[in-house]
Amino acid sequence: MDKREVDVAIIGAGTAGMVAYQRARKVTDNVVLVEGDQFGTTCARVGCMPSKLLIAAADNAYQMAQGELFGVSAGGISVDGKRVMERVRAERDRFVGSVIRSVEKFPEEHRMMGHARFTGPNCLVIDSKTEIHAQRIIIATGSRPNIPGFLKDAKDRLVVNDDMFDWQDLPESVVVFGPGVIGLELGQALSRLGVRVRMFGVGGAVGPIRDDSIREYALKRFNEEFPLDPDGDVKRVERVDGGVAITFIDGDAGDEKTEVFEYLLAATGRRPNVDGLDIQNADIELDEKSMPVFNPHTLRCGQSHIFIAGDANNDVPLLHEAADEGRIAGNNAASYPEVMAGKRSAPLAVVFTDPQIASVGLTIDEVDKHCAGCFAVGEVSFEDQGRSRVLGKNSGLLRVYGEQGSGLFMGAEMFGPAAEHIAHLLAWSVQRRLTVSEMLEMPFYHPVIEEGLRTALKDLNRNLNIGPAPEEGCTDCGPGV
């Protein structure tokens, strides 16, 4: 067995791993980056980018279908599933190729392919061929889809998002299990592209939404496009001729119903890729799920020389968070034994449905806990908001939260138009620790959807009952202007 001594070993060459590598290399050139599968991040291969390509096609189809609202008739709309998926695959491969070219610029001696496992706190064995003794180790192994056992009865008709983007054509029908981020985005996109979709969840959740008012609004809106039961009572999943049969209790009447779908999409969450590392040999504390216990500010596992970053730690599985964690873990592994808390960004998450879902800062539950009930809520409906009506996108609800006394802006949740952009404005406000009054001093152009944000902030400011009430804007175009 070949043996090698390094200062820093990084397991996993996804977003967190590559950023950690670049940070560690600023201090030492004696570093190795080990990848067990293939180069190219989850985002580029099976996550952010291919899903947005499918959504873009779906949004175009949907917008064309709305032409009559504006007095515009485009004739019959036809979706060519083969061409849709051809573009998804081609652009996906372009994004992946860009990531691979970046990795290939790393010195060859710094790159290694193979599955790593711990044989000791400082020792990794790669495919039983190479033994690496590392002074510091960063675990950045990412995650994979998690599939509940009963869904496996769909057999060869069971797919996860990783599989979808290699489809040559769109199917006739898909049943989706899991109305989380992935399920909602892909389920709605497929529905808008002409695929018959039904979606089931467990426990009543709709995406990451925590605010009950917004959850109820979103659930009603999604059900206008496809059946979504967030707490479904599914009795059986069976592989049958022509697809997979789902037997479930339908509606308030409690009738048992069976529908056959071509595929079953399991969007039931992801699990960190830690279980194949022989992590028990790393001599670090593990929780009840055999996951490393770590400090979220330093990414250090206990008092050890081992760090864990990105989706592998299952904390905040978002690309920008993975990049931040790669930076923190890489810096600390490079400077070890000196370890410092890294600066984290304000919480920000977006779901690319239509309307979009966004959350910023603290959730309403977290605000309540933080403020011990001493907080206020402001809201705006986009149903009569000026620019939203102009665009025919007047559906949605925004709720903003502020702390009584200080007037500090704490967070927000939104289901509505332009949420990806409004969320950034709010995230910047959280990170700068602005008060609601200070946010209302900022300029708002007319007519834009962001004026709805001003309406919500005004409502919150009144409910906080601090500071002078801002001047009202014009009212002839509807709320928010």
C-alpha positions in Angstrom: 0.0 0.0 0.0 1.3 3.4 -1.0 1.8 5.8 1.9 1.6 9.6 2.0 2.0 12.3 4.6 0.0 15.6 4.2 -0.8 18.6 6.3 -4.4 18.7 5.3 -6.6 16.1 3.7 -10.0 17.1 2.3 -12.6 14.4 1.6 -15.0 15.5 -1.0 -14.6 17.9 -4.0 -18.0 19.6 -4.0 -18.5 23.2 -3.3 -17.4 23.0 0.4 -14.4 20.8 -0.4 -13.1 23.0 -3.2 -13.4 26.2 -1.2 -11.7 24.5 1.8 -8.9 23.3 -0.5 -8.3 26.8 -1.9 -8.2 28.2 1.7 -5.9 25.6 3.0 -3.5 25.9 0.1 -2.9 29.6 1.0 -1.0 28.3 4.0 0.4 24.9 2.9 1.0 23.2 -0.4 1.1 19.8 1.2 -2.6 19.1 0.8 -4.8 16.4 -0.9 -8.3 16.6 -2.2 -10.0 13.2 -2.3 -13.2 12.6 -4.4 -15.0 9.3 -4.2 -17.3 9.6 -7.2 -16.8 12.2 -9.9 -15.8 15.8 -10.0 -18.6 18.4 -10.5 -20.7 19.6 -7.7 -24.2 18.5 -6.6 -25.4 22.0 -7.6 -24.1 21.7 -11.2 -24.9 18.0 -11.7 -28.3 17.3 -10.1 -29.2 20.3 -8.0 -29.5 24.1 -8.5 -28.7 24.4 -12.1 -30.5 21.6 -13.9 -33.6 22.1 -11.8 -33.6 25.8 -12.7 -33.3 24.8 -16.4 -36.4 22.7 -16.1 -38.2 25.4 -14.2 -37.3 28.0 -16.8 -38.9 25.8 -19.5 -42.0 25.4 -17.3 -42.2 29.1 -16.6 -42.1 29.9 -20.3 -44.9 27.4 -21.0 -47.0 28.8 -18.2 -46.5 32.4 -19.2 -47.5 31.6 -22.8 -50.7 30.0 -21.5 -51.5 33.3 -19.6 -51.6 35.3 -22.8 -55.3 35.6 -22.9 -55.2 37.6 -19.7 -53.4 40.3 -21.6 -55.4 40.0 -24.8 -52.6 38.1 -26.5 -53.4 34.8 -28.3 -50.4 32.7 -29.4 -52.5 29.8 -30.7 -52.1 26.3 -29.4 -49.2 25.7 -27.0 -47.2 22.5 -27.6 -44.5 21.2 -25.2 -41.8 19.1 -26.9 -40.5 17.0 -24.0 -37.5 15.7 -25.9 -36.3 19.3 -26.8 -37.0 20.4 -23.2 -34.8 17.7 -21.8 -32.2 18.1 -24.5 -31.6 21.7 -23.4 -31.6 20.7 -19.7 -28.9 18.1 -20.3 -26.8 20.3 -22.6 -26.8 23.3 -20.3 -26.3 21.0 -17.3 -23.2 19.5 -18.9 -21.9 22.9 -19.7 -22.1 23.9 -16.0 -20.5 20.6 -14.9 -17.8 21.0 -17.5 -16.9 24.4 -16.0 -16.6 23.0 -12.5 -14.4 20.1 -13.8 -12.1 22.5 -15.7 -11.7 24.4 -12.4 -10.7 21.2 -10.6 -8.3 20.2 -13.3 -6.4 23.4 -12.7 -5.5 22.1 -9.3 -2.0 20.4 -9.3 -2.3 16.7 -10.2 -0.5 15.7 -7.0 -3.3 17.4 -5.0 -6.1 15.4 -6.6 -7.0 11.8 -5.8 -10.0 9.7 -6.9 -11.2 7.0 -4.6 -13.4 6.2 -1.5 -11.8 7.3 1.8 -12.4 5.7 5.1 -10.9 6.4 8.6 -8.6 3.8 10.1 -7.5 6.1 12.8 -7.9 9.8 13.9 -5.2 10.9 11.5 -5.3 8.1 9.0 -7.3 7.6 5.8 -7.2 4.6 3.5 -8.2 5.3 -0.1 -9.7 2.3 -1.9 -7.4 0.0 0.1 -4.5 1.2 -2.1 -3.2 4.4 -0.5 -2.8 5.3 3.1 -2.8 9.0 3.9 -1.6 10.3 7.3 -3.0 13.8 7.7 -2.3 16.3 10.4 -5.8 17.8 9.8 -8.8 16.4 8.0 -11.9 18.1 6.5 -15.0 16.0 5.8 -16.9 17.6 2.9 -18.6 14.5 1.5 -22.0 16.1 0.6 -25.3 14.3 0.7 -27.5 11.9 -1.3 -31.3 11.4 -1.6 -33.0 9.7 1.3 -35.7 7.2 0.3 -38.2 5.7 2.8 -38.5 2.0 2.5 -42.1 1.7 1.4 -41.4 3.8 -1.7 -39.0 1.2 -2.9 -42.0 -0.9 -3.8 -42.1 1.3 -7.0 -39.0 -0.7 -8.1 -37.7 0.4 -11.5 -40.3 3.3 -11.6 -38.7 4.9 -8.5 -36.6 8.0 -9.4 -34.9 10.8 -7.5 -33.9 14.2 -8.8 -30.5 12.8 -9.7 -32.2 10.6 -12.3 -34.6 13.1 -13.8 -32.1 15.2 -15.5 -31.0 12.3 -17.7 -34.5 11.7 -19.0 -34.7 11.8 -22.8 -38.3 12.8 -22.8 -41.0 14.0 -20.3 -43.2 11.3 -18.9 -47.0 11.3 -19.0 -47.4 11.3 -15.2 -45.4 11.5 -12.0 -46.4 11.1 -8.4 -44.2 13.1 -6.0 -43.5 12.2 -2.4 -42.2 15.1 -0.4 -43.5 18.7 -0.8 -40.1 20.1 0.3 -37.9 22.4 -1.8 -37.0 19.7 -4.4 -40.5 18.2 -4.6 -42.3 21.6 -5.0 -39.9 22.9 -7.5 -39.8 19.9 -9.7 -43.4 18.9 -9.2 -44.7 22.3 -10.3 -42.3 22.4 -13.2 -43.4 19.0 -14.5 -47.1 20.0 -14.1 -46.6 23.2 -16.1 -44.9 21.2 -18.8 -48.0 19.0 -19.2 -47.1 16.1 -16.9 -50.0 14.8 -14.7 -48.7 15.4 -11.2 -50.0 14.4 -7.7 -48.0 15.2 -4.6 -48.1 13.7 -1.1 -46.4 14.8 2.2 -46.3 13.8 5.8 -47.0 16.1 8.7 -48.5 19.0 6.9 -45.3 20.9 5.9 -45.3 22.9 2.6 -41.7 23.5 1.7 -39.7 25.2 4.4 -42.5 27.6 5.3 -42.9 28.1 9.1 -45.5 30.8 9.2 -49.0 29.2 9.4 -50.7 32.1 7.4 -48.2 31.7 4.6 -48.4 27.9 4.6 -52.2 28.0 4.3 -52.0 30.5 1.4 -49.3 28.5 -0.4 -51.1 25.2 0.0 -54.3 26.7 -1.5 -52.3 28.2 -4.4 -50.4 25.0 -5.3 -53.6 23.0 -5.3 -54.9 25.2 -8.1 -52.3 23.6 -10.3 -52.0 20.0 -9.1 -53.3 18.0 -6.1 -51.1 18.4 -3.1 -51.9 16.7 0.2 -49.2 17.7 2.7 -50.3 15.1 5.2 -51.4 12.3 2.9 -52.7 8.9 4.0 -51.1 6.5 1.5 -52.0 2.9 1.9 -50.0 1.1 -0.8 -47.3 1.6 -3.4 -47.2 -1.1 -6.0 -45.4 -1.7 -9.2 -48.0 -2.6 -11.9 -48.2 -2.8 -15.6 -47.6 0.7 -17.0 -46.1 2.2 -13.9 -46.7 2.5 -10.2 -50.1 2.3 -8.4 -50.7 4.6 -5.4 -53.6 3.8 -3.1 -54.6 6.6 -0.8 -57.4 8.2 1.1 -58.8 11.0 -1.0 -60.4 14.1 0.5 -62.6 14.7 3.5 -65.0 11.9 2.5 -62.3 9.4 3.3 -62.8 7.4 0.1 -60.0 5.0 -0.9 -58.7 5.7 -4.4 -56.0 4.2 -6.6 -54.1 6.1 -9.3 -51.4 4.8 -11.7 -48.4 7.0 -12.6 -45.6 6.4 -14.9 -43.0 7.3 -12.3 -42.7 7.9 -8.6 -40.3 10.8 -7.7 -39.0 10.5 -4.1 -38.2 14.0 -3.0 -38.1 12.9 0.7 -35.0 14.8 1.8 -31.3 14.1 1.7 -28.9 12.3 4.0 -25.2 13.2 4.6 -22.6 11.0 3.1 -20.9 10.2 6.4 -21.9 6.6 6.9 -19.4 5.1 4.5 -16.3 6.8 6.1 -15.9 4.4 9.1 -16.3 7.5 11.1 -16.2 5.5 14.3 -12.5 5.2 13.9 -12.0 8.9 13.9 -12.1 9.2 17.7 -14.6 12.0 17.7 -18.0 12.3 19.5 -21.0 11.1 17.5 -24.6 11.8 18.1 -27.5 9.3 18.2 -27.5 9.2 14.4 -23.8 8.5 14.2 -23.2 12.0 13.0 -20.1 13.9 14.2 -20.8 16.5 16.9 -19.4 19.8 15.7 -19.2 23.5 16.5 -21.3 25.4 13.9 -19.1 28.5 14.2 -15.7 26.8 13.7 -16.9 23.5 12.0 -14.5 21.7 14.3 -15.5 18.3 15.7 -15.1 18.5 19.4 -11.5 19.4 20.4 -10.1 17.3 17.5 -8.2 18.2 14.3 -11.2 17.1 12.2 -13.6 19.6 10.6 -16.9 19.0 8.8 -18.4 21.4 6.2 -21.2 21.6 3.7 -24.1 19.2 3.2 -22.0 16.6 5.1 -22.9 18.2 8.4 -26.6 18.4 7.5 -26.9 21.9 9.1 -27.8 24.3 6.4 -27.7 22.4 3.1 -27.5 25.4 0.7 -24.7 26.2 -1.8 -23.8 29.6 -0.4 -23.7 28.2 3.1 -21.5 25.3 1.8 -19.1 27.8 0.4 -19.0 29.8 3.7 -18.4 26.6 5.6 -15.7 25.5 3.2 -13.9 28.8 3.9 -14.2 28.5 7.7 -13.1 24.9 7.7 -10.3 25.5 5.3 -9.0 28.5 7.3 -9.2 26.6 10.6 -7.6 23.4 9.2 -4.8 25.5 7.8 -4.2 27.5 11.0 -4.7 24.6 13.4 -4.2 24.4 16.4 -5.4 28.0 16.3 -9.1 27.8 15.5 -11.4 30.8 15.1 -15.2 31.3 14.7 -16.0 32.2 11.2 -18.3 35.0 10.1 -21.7 33.7 8.9 -24.1 35.4 6.7 -27.7 36.2 7.6 -30.0 33.2 7.0 -31.4 33.4 3.5 -33.3 30.7 1.6 -35.3 30.7 -1.7 -37.6 28.1 -3.3 -38.0 28.7 -7.1 -41.6 27.8 -7.4 -44.1 30.3 -8.8 -45.0 32.2 -6.7 -41.6 31.9 -5.1 -41.0 31.1 -1.4 -38.4 32.9 0.6 -37.3 33.1 4.2 -34.9 35.6 5.8 -33.4 35.9 9.2 -35.3 34.3 12.0 -38.4 32.3 11.4 -41.6 33.3 13.3 -40.9 30.4 15.8 -37.4 31.6 16.4 -38.5 35.3 16.7 -41.1 34.2 19.3 -38.4 32.3 21.3 -35.8 35.1 21.0 -38.2 37.9 21.9 -40.2 36.0 24.5 -43.4 37.0 22.7 -42.5 40.7 22.5 -42.5 41.1 18.8 -44.9 42.4 16.1 -45.8 41.3 12.6 -46.5 43.3 9.5 -47.9 41.9 6.3 -49.0 42.6 2.8 -51.1 40.6 0.3 -49.9 40.9 -3.4 -53.4 40.2 -4.7 -54.0 44.0 -5.2 -50.4 45.3 -5.3 -50.0 47.6 -8.2 -47.1 46.2 -10.2 -48.0 42.6 -9.4 -51.5 43.2 -11.0 -49.9 44.8 -14.0 -47.8 41.6 -14.5 -50.6 39.2 -13.8 -48.6 37.9 -10.8 -50.8 39.2 -8.1 -50.8 36.2 -5.8 -48.9 35.9 -2.6 -48.3 37.1 1.0 -45.3 38.6 2.8 -45.0 38.7 6.6 -42.2 40.6 8.3 -41.2 40.5 12.0 -39.8 43.1 14.3 -38.7 43.3 17.9 -40.8 45.5 20.3 -38.8 48.2 22.0 -35.8 48.3 19.8 -37.7 48.2 16.5 -35.0 45.8 15.1 -36.0 43.9 12.0 -35.8 40.2 12.9 -36.9 38.3 9.8 -39.5 37.5 7.2 -41.3 34.8 5.2 -42.8 35.3 1.8 -44.8 33.4 -0.8 -45.1 35.8 -3.7 -43.7 37.4 -6.9 -40.0 38.5 -7.0 -39.4 36.8 -3.7 -35.8 35.9 -4.7 -35.0 39.7 -5.1 -37.0 41.0 -2.1 -35.4 38.3 0.1 -31.9 39.7 -0.7 -33.0 43.2 0.3 -34.3 41.8 3.6 -31.2 39.6 4.2 -29.0 42.6 3.8 -31.1 44.5 6.3 -30.9 41.6 8.8 -27.1 41.4 8.4 -26.7 45.2 8.8 -29.0 45.0 11.9 -31.3 47.7 10.6 -34.4 48.8 12.4 -37.8 48.9 10.6 -37.7 52.7 10.7 -34.3 52.7 9.0 -35.5 50.3 6.3 -38.4 52.6 5.6 -36.0 55.5 5.0 -34.6 53.6 2.0 -35.8 54.5 -1.5 -38.6 52.6 -3.2 -39.1 53.2 -6.9 -42.6 53.3 -8.5 -44.1 51.1 -9.8 -42.2 48.0 -8.7 -43.1 44.9 -6.7 -40.8 46.0 -4.0 -43.4 48.6 -3.0 -45.3 45.7 -1.5 -42.4 45.3 0.9 -42.7 48.9 1.9 -46.4 48.3 2.7 -45.5 45.4 4.9 -42.8 47.4 6.7 -45.3 50.2 7.3 -47.7 47.8 8.8 -45.0 46.4 11.0 -43.9 49.8 12.0 -47.4 50.8 13.1 -47.7 47.5 15.1 -44.4 48.2 16.8 -45.7 51.6 17.9 -42.2 53.2 17.9 -40.9 56.2 15.9 -42.8 58.6 13.8 -45.2 57.0 11.3 -43.9 57.3 7.7 -45.8 59.3 5.2 -48.3 57.4 3.1 -47.6 57.0 -0.6 -50.2 57.3 -3.4 -53.1 55.0 -3.2 -54.6 55.1 -6.7 -52.6 52.1 -8.0 -53.5 49.7 -5.1 -51.7 48.8 -1.9 -47.9 49.1 -1.8 -47.6 52.2 -4.0 
